[in-house]
Amino acid sequence: MESLGEDCERAGGLSGQRCGREGIGLKGQLSEGVQGIGKRGDWQRVESRGGSGTGHLNGEQCPPGLGAASAPANAPSCLSAPRNRPEGKVLETVGVFEAPKQHGKYETGQLFLHSVFGYRGIVLFPWQARLYDRDVASPVTENSEFAFLFRSENVAGHGSKEVKGKTHTYYQVLIDARDCPHISQRSQTEAVTFLANHDDSRALYAIPGLDYVSHEDILPYSSTDQVPIQHELFERFLMYDQTKVPPFVARDTLCAWQEKNHPWLELSDVHRETTENIRVTVIPFYMGMREAQNSHVYWWRYCIRLENLDSEVVQLRERHWRIFSLSGTLETVRGRGVVGREPVLSKEQPAFQYSSHVSLQASSGHMWGTFRFERPDGSHFDVRIPPFSLESNKDEKTPPSGLHW
């Protein structure tokens, strides 16, 4: 029997490196984080050489994660409460919030604050994805072998519903390296992983500080700083042009990199489902195929976000995966937590996100399952992971080139 799926949460790593908290080929460190959604207007953060902090804007809590920039003379003051302001921390203005776009897309070069994870970033380019939301479904009309992948049980128990995809905008972004140590709601510094070009079918490498962000998670702001984001790719991908709005435009290297790596970067499907006020969002990415021991091994990365939509504190305790291969093999994976952690979802930190990998000896398959959560009183409940497809690119010709252009 073939070896079906290899869940990196269980397998422990690729090429001798762990897939868990350190990520793949990453050396990001975890620290106590910060959270909060900001108010519109100029905003500031607490800066220090170690640790993290938050400020206050006109009595409201300021979101964390922004660095220094100049502010208008009439900028509102942003002061932290004295009891929450450790010695040696200062407030620095970073920019001016802009009104979030209700319609249309953000342009390349748009600066933003992530509304959930609090980091600074800049938009590289958009992706048009298909969002399959099982919380918004229609009565089933199709009948196929894998119809369950596009169905969601009716809460009232009156049969199932068909999940129709709708177009939704996501963005490829760069994360400011100064904010990575403060993002405690992520399992690791976010990165895009690629299969290596050499013969080792299990070797992966990563480009740290790349992320995918949904349109509604963008809190746009502007800055007069010509290099407002600290990332090694910022000045290779973007250049300052004061005649443009936003004033950061794509270099030819960004366009060439996007075109060459399109199959491995593309975000096409997003799956979402809510169970007992815990929303699970899954985004799968095809990474490519390699030959190993006279067989083909297909690789996917999947990113999962867990969000607590209620005020009750819950903790993730277990995961239960079902992995189906086109060859007809079904595998079950059980384990404690995810990527070595058992995250707590609270009102203060309601979200947690992580990435992992899976391989199949078939060109396509499906994954689904449950997460088991624990309440403060010790009771447990299962949260559904929405089923999602693992599809390969049939026209694959060349391996991913990562940073090469």
N, C-alpha and C positions, 0 to 999 in steps of 0.2 A: 504494500500500500504506500502511496506517495506521502511525503511529508507535506501537510496542508499549509496551515497558516503559522506564522511565527510572530506572536504578539511580543513586542519589545518590552512591554511592562513585565512580562513573565520571563522572557529569554535572557535579559540581563545585558544585552548590548551587541554591537556590531563592530567588527574589526578591533576587538579588545577594549572598546569603550562603552560605557554604560549609556543606555537610552533614557535613564531616569532623570534625577534632579539636576545632574550636570549637563544634560542634553547630549548631543552627539558632536564630539569635537569641540565642545564649548567649555569655557572655564568661568562661566557666570556664577556669581555667588548670591545666595539668598540672604535677605536681612529683613528686619521688621519694616513693614511697608506703610504706605499712606493711602488715603482714599478720599473720596468726596467728589461731587460734581460742582463745578464753579458757577458763579454768577457772571452775567455779562458786564463788561467794563474792564478797566485795567486790572491786572491781578499780579500778585507777588507770591513768593514762596519763602519758606525758611531754608536757608542754605547753611551747611556746615561741612566740616571735613569728614565727619562720621555720623551715621544715623540719618534720620529723616524727620520731617516736621511739617506742620501746616500753619497757614496764616489765617487771618480773618479780614474780610472785606466788608466794611460798613456793618459789622456785627454778624455777617454771614461767614461760614467756614469757606476758606479758599481751597481749591483743589491743589494737590501737590504736583511736583514734577517739573516746574518750569524754571529755567535759569535766568541769568541776568540779561536785560536789554534796557534801552532808554524808554522813558515814559513821558507823556505830555506834562506840561507844567501844572495843568489842572487835574492831574490824575488823582482819584480818591485814594486816601491813605489805606494801608492794609496792615493792620497790627495784630499780632498774636496775643492771646490772653497771657498776662504775666506768669501765671502759675504753669503755663504750658510752654514757656519759652526758656529752654535750657541755656546756660551760659555759653557764649561764643557763637550763638546762632543769630543771623541777621536777616532782615527782609530785603529782597531786591526785586525791583520791578522787571517784568519780562516782556510785556507787550500789551496789546489792546484787543480784547475780545471783539469778534464780529458776529453778526446775526447768523445763526445756522441756516443753511439753505433748506427750504421746505420742498423746493422743486429744482430740477436740474442737478448737474454734477459739479464737484469741486475740480479745479484745474490742477495740472502739474505745478508743483511749487507751493501749494497751499499749506501753511503752517497750521497745526491743530494740537489740541489737548485731547487725549483719549478720555471719554466721559466715564469709563468704568475703571480703567487701570491707571489713569492719571499721568501717563507719560507724555512728553513732547514728541511730536513727529512731523514729518513732511510728506505730502502726497507725491508719489512717483507717477502713477498712472492708474486708471480705473479698470475694473473687471465687471462685466455683466454676467451675473450668476442666476441660476434658477433656484429659487427658494421653495422648498417643499415643507410647508408648515402644517403639521398634523393637528394643530389647534384650530385651524381654519380649513375645513375639508367639505367635500360635496358627496352625495350618495354615490356608491360604487356603480359603475356602468360597464366595467371591463371584467373579463374572466380569463386570466392567463396563469401560467405555471408559477410566476413570481408576483402575482397580484398583491400578495400581502405586503410587498415592499411599498406599495402606493396606497395602502389602506390604513385607517386608524379607527379603533373601536369607538363607537358612540358612547359617551359618558352615561347616557340614559339606558344603555344596554339594548338599543334597537338596531342591532346590526353594525355594519362597518361603513366607513366613508372612504371615498377616493381622495387622494391628496394630489392636487394639481399644482404644478410649479408656476411661480410667478417671477417675473424679472426683478432683480434686486441688485443695487450697485454696491460693490466692495472696492477697496483701494489697496494697491501695493504701496507700502510706506516704509520709510526709514525711521527707526527709533533713536532718539537722542541717547548716546552712550552714558551720559551723566545720570540718567534716570533709571537705568537697568537695575542697579542695586536696590532701588526702593520699591520695585514691583513685586511685593510678596504674594500677590494673588495669582502669580504665574508660577508654573513648576520650574521654569528655567528662562533664561534670556531667550526671547523668541528668535527663531532662525528659520531659514529655508534650507532644507537638506537636499542634497543631490547624491546620485550614485556616482562613484568614482569612475574614471575612464579606463582604469587598468583592469586586469583579469580577475581580481578578487571580487567575487559576486556579492560579498557581504560588506564591502567597504563603502562608507558614506562620508561625505564631508558637508560642512555647514557654512552658510554665510550669516553670521550673527547680525541681529538688529534689523532684520526684515520682518514685516508683519503684514497681515491682511486685516483691514478694518472696515466694518459695515458703515454705511452712510450715516446712520443715526448715532453712531458712536463718535462722530467728528464734532468737536467744539472748535471752530475756526478762530484764529487770532492773527494779528499782524505784528511785525517787529521791524525796527529800523536797523537791526544788526544784519550785516551782509553775510555772516556765517552763523545763523541762529541755531543750527543743529550740529552737534558734534557726532560725526560718524565718518569712518574712513572712506566711504563712498560718496559723501555729500558733494565734495568739489569735483569728483570724477563724473558724477551724473548730472549735476546742476551748476548753473552759473548765475550770477547776480546781474539783473538788467533793470535799472530803476525806471525805465519807460514802460515796463509791463506790470500788470496786476493779475496775480501776485508777482513780485519782482524776481522770482526764481524760475528760470526756464531750463528745459531739457537740453543737455549736450548731445552730440551725435553718439557718444558712447552709450548713453542710456537707451536711445532708440535702437542701436545695434544689439545691445545686450537683451532688451525685451524681445526683439524679433527672433534672435537666435535661440533663446531659452523659453520661448512661448509655450511649447508643449509641457514643460516641467514646472512652469510658474502658474499656468492658467488655473483659475478658480472657476469651476463650472456649475457644481451642485452644492447646495447647502440644505441640511435637513434639521428640522426643529420639532420638538415635542415637549409638552409640559405634563408632569404628573405630580399631584399634590403640591402645587406651587413651586416645584423645582423644574426649571426649564433646561433642557439639554439641547445644545446645538452642535452638529457634527459637520465638518468640512473635509472631504477626502481629496487627496491629490495623487495622481499617478506619477511615479518617479522613474519608471523605465524597466527594462528587462535585461537580465544577464544570464549567461550560460554557466551551469555548474553541474559537474558530474554527468555530462551528456544529457542534461535536461535544461529547460528554460525556467528561470525564477523571475517572477514579476513582483515589483515592489510598489507599495503605496505608503504615503504618510497621511495620517488623519489628525485633525485638530479638534479638540472637544472643549466646549465652554459649559460650565455648570453655573446656573444662576438661581439664587433663592429669591423668589418674588414675594415672600411672606416675611414677617418680623420674627418668627420663631427660629431660634438657633438650631441648626442640624449639622451633623458630621457624617461625611462619607466613610463607610467602613469596608465595603466589599464591591468587587466588580464581577460580572458574569457575562462573558462574551460567547456568541455563537458565530462561527466563521464557516461559510459555505463556499465551496469551490465549484467552478463550472464542471469539473471532472466528476462531481457527484459526492464528494467527500464532505462530511460535516464534522467540525471540531468544536469542543467546548473548552473555554479557558476561564478559570476561576482564580481569584486572588484577593489579598488584602489591599485596600486602597487603590491608588493609581500612582504610577511612577514613584513608588516609595513613600508616598504621603497619604494622609487621611485628612483632607482639608475640612475646616470648619467654615460653614457659610452662615454669616450673621447679617444683621441690619447694617453694621458698620463696614463689613467686607462681604458683600453678597455674592461675589463671583469668583470662580477659579477656572483657570484655563491651562491645558497641557497638550502636548503633541506626542504621538507615538508612531510606530511603523508596523506594517504587516507584510508578509510575503506569501505568495501562492505559487504552486507549480501549474497554474492554469492562467489563461489570459483575462479571466474575469471571475467575480464571485460576489458575495454579499456578507455583510456583518450586521448584527443587531444584538441586543442584550438588555441588561439592567444594572443599575447601581443601587446598592443597599445603603440607606441612610439611617442614622440613629437620632432620636429625639432626646431632649434633656431628661425625660422620665425613663429612659432606657428602652423604650419601644422602638421597633424598626419598621421601615416601609421601603418598598422597591420602586425605583423610578425607571421608566422605560428609556432605553437608548433607541432613537428612531432608526429603523432599518435603512441602510444605504448601500449603494452599489459600488463595487470595485471594478472599474472599467479601464482597459488599457488602450493605448493609441495604436490603432491598426496600421497607420501609415508611418510608424516609427522607423526612422532611417539612421539617425545619428544619436550618439549618447549626449546627455546634457553637458553643457560646456561651462556651467557655473560662472566664474568671473572672467572667462576668456571671451574676447570679442575680436 
